[in-house]
C-alpha cells in the first residue's frame, strides 16, 4: 500500500488522543465529507494501527494508504467504496 499524503482533501490531527477518541474524531470528520474525499489522519496512539483499518472495513470506507512504521502514524481514508 503506497502512502501519498498529497491525495488528502481533509486533515485530522489526533496526536495526544487515546482510544477511543481518534476513531470517534475520524467518524465525525468523515461524516462531513463528500464521497470520494480523502482524509489524512495523524495519530500517535498505537491502538489506531488496529482500530482505523477496522473502522474502514466496518463503515465501508477505503484505507488507501498508511504509514505505521514510526510515530506519528498516518492514514489516508477515502470516504465510501469504489464502484
MOPAC internal coordinates of N, CA, C and O (Angstrom, degrees):
PM7 1SCF
backbone

  N    0.0000 0     0.00 0     0.00 0    0    0    0
  C    1.4457 1     0.00 0     0.00 0    1    0    0
  C    1.5251 1   108.16 1     0.00 0    2    1    0
  O    1.2310 1   120.55 1   -61.73 1    3    2    1
  N    1.3201 1   116.54 1   118.27 1    3    2    1
  C    1.4561 1   122.39 1  -179.75 1    5    3    2
  C    1.5236 1   110.04 1   -80.35 1    6    5    3
  O    1.2310 1   120.96 1   -36.69 1    7    6    5
  N    1.3224 1   115.77 1   143.31 1    7    6    5
  C    1.4609 1   120.29 1   179.79 1    9    7    6
  C    1.5177 1   109.37 1  -112.13 1   10    9    7
  O    1.2310 1   120.38 1   -65.78 1   11   10    9
  N    1.3346 1   116.88 1   114.22 1   11   10    9
  C    1.4575 1   122.01 1   179.78 1   13   11   10
  C    1.5289 1   109.15 1  -130.46 1   14   13   11
  O    1.2310 1   119.60 1   -84.93 1   15   14   13
  N    1.3444 1   118.37 1    95.07 1   15   14   13
  C    1.4664 1   120.72 1  -176.94 1   17   15   14
  C    1.5245 1   113.99 1   -62.19 1   18   17   15
  O    1.2310 1   119.91 1   164.14 1   19   18   17
  N    1.3339 1   117.78 1   -15.86 1   19   18   17
  C    1.4645 1   120.42 1   178.81 1   21   19   18
  C    1.5230 1   112.08 1   -68.00 1   22   21   19
  O    1.2310 1   119.94 1   165.72 1   23   22   21
  N    1.3401 1   117.72 1   -14.28 1   23   22   21
  C    1.4636 1   121.25 1   176.99 1   25   23   22
  C    1.5249 1   112.15 1   -71.21 1   26   25   23
  O    1.2310 1   120.29 1   160.68 1   27   26   25
  N    1.3275 1   117.05 1   -19.32 1   27   26   25
  C    1.4663 1   121.54 1  -172.63 1   29   27   26
  C    1.5257 1   112.41 1   -67.42 1   30   29   27
  O    1.2310 1   121.53 1   -45.38 1   31   30   29
  N    1.3307 1   114.67 1   134.62 1   31   30   29
  C    1.4586 1   121.84 1   172.51 1   33   31   30
  C    1.5296 1   110.38 1  -106.53 1   34   33   31
  O    1.2310 1   120.60 1   167.67 1   35   34   33
  N    1.3429 1   116.47 1   -12.33 1   35   34   33
  C    1.4669 1   123.46 1   178.49 1   37   35   34
  C    1.5258 1   107.93 1  -142.52 1   38   37   35
  O    1.2310 1   120.13 1   -25.34 1   39   38   37
  N    1.3255 1   117.35 1   154.66 1   39   38   37
  C    1.4655 1   121.05 1   177.08 1   41   39   38
  C    1.5235 1   109.88 1  -130.78 1   42   41   39
  O    1.2310 1   121.61 1   -28.57 1   43   42   41
  N    1.3340 1   114.52 1   151.43 1   43   42   41
  C    1.4613 1   121.47 1   176.31 1   45   43   42
  C    1.5197 1   108.13 1  -138.77 1   46   45   43
  O    1.2310 1   120.78 1   -59.87 1   47   46   45
  N    1.3194 1   116.11 1   120.13 1   47   46   45
  C    1.4606 1   122.80 1   177.72 1   49   47   46
  C    1.5230 1   107.88 1   -95.19 1   50   49   47
  O    1.2310 1   120.35 1   -67.10 1   51   50   49
  N    1.3418 1   116.94 1   112.90 1   51   50   49
  C    1.4674 1   121.27 1  -177.57 1   53   51   50
  C    1.5260 1   111.78 1  -120.86 1   54   53   51
  O    1.2310 1   119.88 1  -161.66 1   55   54   53
  N    1.3311 1   117.83 1    18.34 1   55   54   53
  C    1.4609 1   119.68 1   178.09 1   57   55   54
  C    1.5254 1   109.82 1   -67.96 1   58   57   55
  O    1.2310 1   121.10 1   -39.03 1   59   58   57
  N    1.3234 1   115.50 1   140.97 1   59   58   57
  C    1.4483 1   121.27 1  -179.45 1   61   59   58
  C    1.5171 1   113.26 1    89.57 1   62   61   59
  O    1.2310 1   120.18 1   170.48 1   63   62   61
  N    1.3176 1   117.25 1    -9.52 1   63   62   61
  C    1.4627 1   121.41 1   178.73 1   65   63   62
  C    1.5203 1   110.03 1   -94.64 1   66   65   63
  O    1.2310 1   120.68 1   -31.38 1   67   66   65
  N    1.2984 1   116.30 1   148.62 1   67   66   65
  C    1.4677 1   121.62 1  -178.89 1   69   67   66
  C    1.5171 1   109.94 1  -120.39 1   70   69   67
  O    1.2310 1   121.45 1   -24.12 1   71   70   69
  N    1.3176 1   114.84 1   155.88 1   71   70   69
  C    1.4589 1   123.84 1  -179.30 1   73   71   70
  C    1.5292 1   109.98 1   -47.65 1   74   73   71
  O    1.2310 1   119.93 1   -48.07 1   75   74   73
  N    1.3024 1   117.74 1   131.93 1   75   74   73
  C    1.4687 1   130.53 1     8.57 1   77   75   74
  C    1.5236 1   114.24 1   -98.48 1   78   77   75
  O    1.2310 1   119.64 1  -170.15 1   79   78   77
  N    1.3320 1   118.29 1     9.85 1   79   78   77
  C    1.4659 1   120.84 1  -172.88 1   81   79   78
  C    1.5309 1   115.18 1   -57.28 1   82   81   79
  O    1.2310 1   118.45 1   135.04 1   83   82   81
  N    1.3538 1   120.56 1   -44.96 1   83   82   81
  C    1.4680 1   118.04 1  -178.60 1   85   83   82
  C    1.5281 1   113.18 1   -57.72 1   86   85   83
  O    1.2310 1   119.99 1   134.71 1   87   86   85
  N    1.3224 1   117.62 1   -45.29 1   87   86   85
  C    1.4673 1   120.03 1  -178.56 1   89   87   86
  C    1.5284 1   110.50 1   -68.86 1   90   89   87
  O    1.2310 1   120.08 1   143.92 1   91   90   89
  N    1.3151 1   117.46 1   -36.08 1   91   90   89
  C    1.4705 1   119.83 1   177.21 1   93   91   90
  C    1.5263 1   110.53 1   -63.02 1   94   93   91
  O    1.2310 1   120.33 1   140.53 1   95   94   93
  N    1.3327 1   116.98 1   -39.47 1   95   94   93
  C    1.4603 1   120.54 1   178.45 1   97   95   94
  C    1.5248 1   111.39 1   -69.38 1   98   97   95
  O    1.2310 1   120.50 1   142.04 1   99   98   97
  N    1.3379 1   116.65 1   -37.96 1   99   98   97
  C    1.4678 1   120.39 1   176.18 1  101   99   98
  C    1.5257 1   109.20 1   -59.86 1  102  101   99
  O    1.2310 1   120.78 1   132.38 1  103  102  101
  N    1.3121 1   116.12 1   -47.62 1  103  102  101
  C    1.4680 1   119.97 1  -178.51 1  105  103  102
  C    1.5291 1   111.01 1   -60.10 1  106  105  103
  O    1.2310 1   120.05 1   134.93 1  107  106  105
  N    1.3186 1   117.51 1   -45.07 1  107  106  105
  C    1.4651 1   121.63 1  -179.74 1  109  107  106
  C    1.5290 1   111.06 1   -63.61 1  110  109  107
  O    1.2310 1   120.43 1   137.81 1  111  110  109
  N    1.3258 1   116.79 1   -42.19 1  111  110  109
  C    1.4662 1   120.89 1  -179.01 1  113  111  110
  C    1.5194 1   110.98 1   -66.80 1  114  113  111
  O    1.2310 1   120.21 1   134.36 1  115  114  113
  N    1.3290 1   117.21 1   -45.64 1  115  114  113
  C    1.4663 1   121.21 1  -178.65 1  117  115  114
  C    1.5254 1   110.94 1   -63.30 1  118  117  115
  O    1.2310 1   120.42 1   146.27 1  119  118  117
  N    1.3138 1   116.80 1   -33.73 1  119  118  117
  C    1.4676 1   121.07 1   179.12 1  121  119  118
  C    1.5310 1   111.43 1   -56.65 1  122  121  119
  O    1.2310 1   120.36 1   148.37 1  123  122  121
  N    1.3300 1   116.92 1   -31.63 1  123  122  121
  C    1.4665 1   121.84 1  -177.85 1  125  123  122
  C    1.5247 1   113.35 1   -94.43 1  126  125  123
  O    1.2310 1   120.14 1  -171.61 1  127  126  125
  N    1.3254 1   117.34 1     8.39 1  127  126  125
  C    1.4607 1   122.03 1  -179.70 1  129  127  126
  C    1.5298 1   110.05 1  -101.96 1  130  129  127
  O    1.2310 1   120.79 1   -16.44 1  131  130  129
  N    1.3239 1   116.09 1   163.56 1  131  130  129
  C    1.4624 1   122.28 1   175.31 1  133  131  130
  C    1.5281 1   109.32 1   -90.83 1  134  133  131
  O    1.2310 1   120.28 1   -27.66 1  135  134  133
  N    1.3396 1   117.06 1   152.34 1  135  134  133
  C    1.4600 1   120.19 1   174.49 1  137  135  134
  C    1.5230 1   109.25 1   -54.81 1  138  137  135
  O    1.2310 1   120.66 1   -45.24 1  139  138  137
  N    1.3231 1   116.35 1   134.76 1  139  138  137
  C    1.4566 1   121.84 1  -179.86 1  141  139  138
  C    1.5228 1   113.76 1    95.10 1  142  141  139
  O    1.2310 1   119.82 1   161.82 1  143  142  141
  N    1.3393 1   117.95 1   -18.18 1  143  142  141
  C    1.4642 1   120.55 1   175.97 1  145  143  142
  C    1.5286 1   109.42 1   -67.22 1  146  145  143
  O    1.2310 1   120.56 1   -27.47 1  147  146  145
  N    1.3309 1   116.53 1   152.53 1  147  146  145
  C    1.4633 1   121.81 1  -177.47 1  149  147  146
  C    1.5274 1   109.42 1  -119.56 1  150  149  147
  O    1.2310 1   121.35 1   -49.62 1  151  150  149
  N    1.3294 1   115.02 1   130.38 1  151  150  149
  C    1.4657 1   122.76 1  -179.50 1  153  151  150
  C    1.5243 1   109.82 1  -105.76 1  154  153  151
  O    1.2310 1   120.64 1   -51.51 1  155  154  153
  N    1.3341 1   116.39 1   128.49 1  155  154  153
  C    1.4626 1   122.32 1   172.25 1  157  155  154
  C    1.5216 1   107.55 1   -97.29 1  158  157  155
  O    1.2310 1   120.64 1   -62.12 1  159  158  157
  N    1.3314 1   116.39 1   117.88 1  159  158  157
  C    1.4605 1   122.65 1   179.53 1  161  159  158
  C    1.5230 1   108.38 1  -108.60 1  162  161  159
  O    1.2310 1   120.35 1   -49.73 1  163  162  161
  N    1.3266 1   116.93 1   130.27 1  163  162  161
  C    1.4552 1   122.77 1   174.37 1  165  163  162
  C    1.5195 1   107.47 1  -116.69 1  166  165  163
  O    1.2310 1   120.60 1   -55.98 1  167  166  165
  N    1.3430 1   116.45 1   124.02 1  167  166  165
  C    1.4666 1   121.34 1  -176.08 1  169  167  166
  C    1.5214 1   109.77 1  -145.02 1  170  169  167
  O    1.2310 1   120.96 1   -20.41 1  171  170  169
  N    1.3451 1   115.77 1   159.59 1  171  170  169
  C    1.4615 1   119.35 1   177.06 1  173  171  170
  C    1.5274 1   112.79 1  -124.23 1  174  173  171
  O    1.2310 1   120.06 1  -174.93 1  175  174  173
  N    1.3166 1   117.49 1     5.07 1  175  174  173
  C    1.4645 1   121.54 1   177.37 1  177  175  174
  C    1.5270 1   108.94 1   -81.55 1  178  177  175
  O    1.2310 1   119.59 1   -59.69 1  179  178  177
  N    1.3417 1   118.38 1   120.31 1  179  178  177
  C    1.4671 1   120.70 1  -178.99 1  181  179  178
  C    1.5270 1   113.88 1   -57.13 1  182  181  179
  O    1.2310 1   119.69 1   153.49 1  183  182  181
  N    1.3179 1   118.19 1   -26.51 1  183  182  181
  C    1.4668 1   119.56 1  -179.60 1  185  183  182
  C    1.5260 1   112.27 1   -67.19 1  186  185  183
  O    1.2310 1   119.82 1   162.30 1  187  186  185
  N    1.3334 1   117.95 1   -17.70 1  187  186  185
  C    1.4679 1   119.26 1   178.69 1  189  187  186
  C    1.5193 1   111.57 1   -66.69 1  190  189  187
  O    1.2310 1   119.90 1   155.46 1  191  190  189
  N    1.3349 1   117.79 1   -24.54 1  191  190  189
  C    1.4674 1   119.85 1   179.53 1  193  191  190
  C    1.5229 1   111.18 1   -64.84 1  194  193  191
  O    1.2310 1   120.43 1   157.41 1  195  194  193
  N    1.3049 1   116.78 1   -22.59 1  195  194  193
  C    1.4666 1   122.57 1   176.04 1  197  195  194
  C    1.5270 1   110.85 1  -100.65 1  198  197  195
  O    1.2310 1   120.83 1   136.35 1  199  198  197
  N    1.3301 1   116.03 1   -43.65 1  199  198  197
  C    1.4638 1   120.68 1  -171.22 1  201  199  198
  C    1.5233 1   114.15 1   -71.66 1  202  201  199
  O    1.2310 1   119.52 1   139.92 1  203  202  201
  N    1.3181 1   118.52 1   -40.08 1  203  202  201
  C    1.4661 1   119.73 1  -176.92 1  205  203  202
  C    1.5261 1   111.56 1   -69.21 1  206  205  203
  O    1.2310 1   118.40 1   134.13 1  207  206  205
  N    1.3439 1   120.65 1   -45.87 1  207  206  205
  C    1.4677 1   118.47 1   174.52 1  209  207  206
  C    1.5347 1   112.64 1   -59.14 1  210  209  207
  O    1.2310 1   119.96 1   140.71 1  211  210  209
  N    1.3241 1   117.68 1   -39.29 1  211  210  209
  C    1.4682 1   121.07 1   178.20 1  213  211  210
  C    1.5260 1   110.92 1   -64.76 1  214  213  211
  O    1.2310 1   120.41 1   137.87 1  215  214  213
  N    1.3195 1   116.83 1   -42.13 1  215  214  213
  C    1.4611 1   121.33 1   177.42 1  217  215  214
  C    1.5256 1   110.46 1   -58.14 1  218  217  215
  O    1.2310 1   120.50 1   135.17 1  219  218  217
  N    1.3270 1   116.65 1   -44.83 1  219  218  217
  C    1.4679 1   120.49 1  -178.87 1  221  219  218
  C    1.5247 1   111.34 1   -61.99 1  222  221  219
  O    1.2310 1   120.41 1   135.41 1  223  222  221
  N    1.3209 1   116.81 1   -44.59 1  223  222  221
  C    1.4736 1   120.05 1   178.73 1  225  223  222
  C    1.5211 1   110.95 1   -63.20 1  226  225  223
  O    1.2310 1   120.35 1   133.15 1  227  226  225
  N    1.3120 1   116.94 1   -46.85 1  227  226  225
  C    1.4588 1   122.29 1  -175.31 1  229  227  226
  C    1.5323 1   112.11 1   -67.41 1  230  229  227
  O    1.2310 1   120.35 1   143.14 1  231  230  229
  N    1.3350 1   116.94 1   -36.86 1  231  230  229
  C    1.4663 1   121.43 1  -175.46 1  233  231  230
  C    1.5314 1   112.85 1   -97.80 1  234  233  231
  O    1.2310 1   120.10 1  -173.38 1  235  234  233
  N    1.3285 1   117.41 1     6.62 1  235  234  233
  C    1.4700 1   122.70 1   177.39 1  237  235  234
  C    1.5254 1   113.48 1    61.82 1  238  237  235
  O    1.2310 1   121.14 1  -135.52 1  239  238  237
  N    1.3409 1   115.42 1    44.48 1  239  238  237
  C    1.4595 1   121.69 1   171.29 1  241  239  238
  C    1.5285 1   107.04 1  -112.76 1  242  241  239
  O    1.2310 1   120.50 1   -16.10 1  243  242  241
  N    1.3345 1   116.66 1   163.90 1  243  242  241
  C    1.4614 1   120.88 1  -179.49 1  245  243  242
  C    1.5254 1   110.63 1  -102.88 1  246  245  243
  O    1.2310 1   120.95 1   -52.18 1  247  246  245
  N    1.3218 1   115.79 1   127.82 1  247  246  245
  C    1.4595 1   120.58 1   169.77 1  249  247  246
  C    1.5229 1   105.30 1   -87.23 1  250  249  247
  O    1.2310 1   120.43 1   -81.39 1  251  250  249
  N    1.3346 1   116.78 1    98.61 1  251  250  249
  C    1.4616 1   120.68 1  -172.76 1  253  251  250
  C    1.5206 1   112.89 1   -89.37 1  254  253  251
  O    1.2310 1   120.12 1   171.60 1  255  254  253
  N    1.3235 1   117.37 1    -8.40 1  255  254  253
  C    1.4533 1   120.66 1   176.90 1  257  255  254
  C    1.5113 1   110.51 1  -174.30 1  258  257  255
  O    1.2310 1   121.41 1   -29.29 1  259  258  257
  N    1.3329 1   114.91 1   150.71 1  259  258  257
  C    1.4591 1   119.12 1   174.62 1  261  259  258
  C    1.5121 1   109.39 1  -152.03 1  262  261  259
  O    1.2310 1   121.40 1   -30.93 1  263  262  261
  N    1.3215 1   114.92 1   149.07 1  263  262  261
  C    1.4554 1   122.48 1   177.84 1  265  263  262
  C    1.5253 1   105.85 1  -130.82 1  266  265  263
  O    1.2310 1   120.84 1   -83.98 1  267  266  265
  N    1.3374 1   115.99 1    96.02 1  267  266  265
  C    1.4650 1   120.56 1  -174.53 1  269  267  266
  C    1.5243 1   112.05 1  -120.60 1  270  269  267
  O    1.2310 1   120.63 1  -160.48 1  271  270  269
  N    1.3378 1   116.40 1    19.52 1  271  270  269
  C    1.4647 1   119.89 1   179.03 1  273  271  270
  C    1.5230 1   112.23 1   -75.25 1  274  273  271
  O    1.2310 1   120.43 1   154.70 1  275  274  273
  N    1.3353 1   116.78 1   -25.30 1  275  274  273
  C    1.4647 1   120.86 1   179.89 1  277  275  274
  C    1.5241 1   109.25 1  -151.03 1  278  277  275
  O    1.2310 1   121.55 1   -18.02 1  279  278  277
  N    1.3269 1   114.64 1   161.98 1  279  278  277
  C    1.4635 1   121.29 1   179.22 1  281  279  278
  C    1.5253 1   108.46 1   -85.77 1  282  281  279
  O    1.2310 1   118.28 1   -42.79 1  283  282  281
  N    1.3148 1   120.87 1   137.21 1  283  282  281
  C    1.4552 1   126.29 1     3.89 1  285  283  282
  C    1.5243 1   111.32 1   -78.88 1  286  285  283
  O    1.2310 1   121.33 1   -32.61 1  287  286  285
  N    1.3276 1   115.07 1   147.39 1  287  286  285
  C    1.4586 1   121.81 1   175.61 1  289  287  286
  C    1.5258 1   107.83 1   -78.24 1  290  289  287
  O    1.2310 1   121.38 1   -33.46 1  291  290  289
  N    1.3362 1   114.96 1   146.54 1  291  290  289
  C    1.4598 1   119.36 1   177.92 1  293  291  290
  C    1.5202 1   109.53 1  -132.72 1  294  293  291
  O    1.2310 1   121.46 1   -36.67 1  295  294  293
  N    1.3306 1   114.81 1   143.33 1  295  294  293
  C    1.4642 1   121.93 1  -178.07 1  297  295  294
  C    1.5209 1   108.81 1  -135.84 1  298  297  295
  O    1.2310 1   120.89 1   -38.00 1  299  298  297
  N    1.3225 1   115.90 1   142.00 1  299  298  297
  C    1.4582 1   122.15 1   172.55 1  301  299  298
  C    1.5224 1   107.44 1  -113.43 1  302  301  299
  O    1.2310 1   120.67 1   -61.23 1  303  302  301
  N    1.3188 1   116.33 1   118.77 1  303  302  301
  C    1.4571 1   121.92 1  -176.85 1  305  303  302
  C    1.5253 1   108.56 1  -119.53 1  306  305  303
  O    1.2310 1   120.89 1   -56.69 1  307  306  305
  N    1.3308 1   115.91 1   123.31 1  307  306  305
  C    1.4615 1   121.50 1   176.34 1  309  307  306
  C    1.5195 1   108.66 1   -96.81 1  310  309  307
  O    1.2310 1   120.70 1   -53.40 1  311  310  309
  N    1.3211 1   116.27 1   126.60 1  311  310  309
  C    1.4608 1   119.99 1  -178.51 1  313  311  310
  C    1.5208 1   110.04 1   -69.61 1  314  313  311
  O    1.2310 1   120.94 1   -51.52 1  315  314  313
  N    1.3291 1   115.82 1   128.48 1  315  314  313
  C    1.4553 1   121.90 1   178.48 1  317  315  314
  C    1.5127 1   111.96 1    85.49 1  318  317  315
  O    1.2310 1   121.69 1    -9.05 1  319  318  317
  N    1.3211 1   114.37 1   170.95 1  319  318  317
  C    1.4611 1   121.44 1   179.62 1  321  319  318
  C    1.5151 1   110.04 1  -101.17 1  322  321  319
  O    1.2310 1   120.80 1   -26.29 1  323  322  321
  N    1.3280 1   116.08 1   153.71 1  323  322  321
  C    1.4571 1   120.11 1   174.68 1  325  323  322
  C    1.5155 1   108.73 1   -67.49 1  326  325  323
  O    1.2310 1   121.41 1   -34.94 1  327  326  325
  N    1.3198 1   114.90 1   145.06 1  327  326  325
  C    1.4713 1   119.78 1   179.35 1  329  327  326
  C    1.5078 1   110.41 1   -73.50 1  330  329  327
  O    1.2310 1   120.10 1   180.00 1  331  330  329

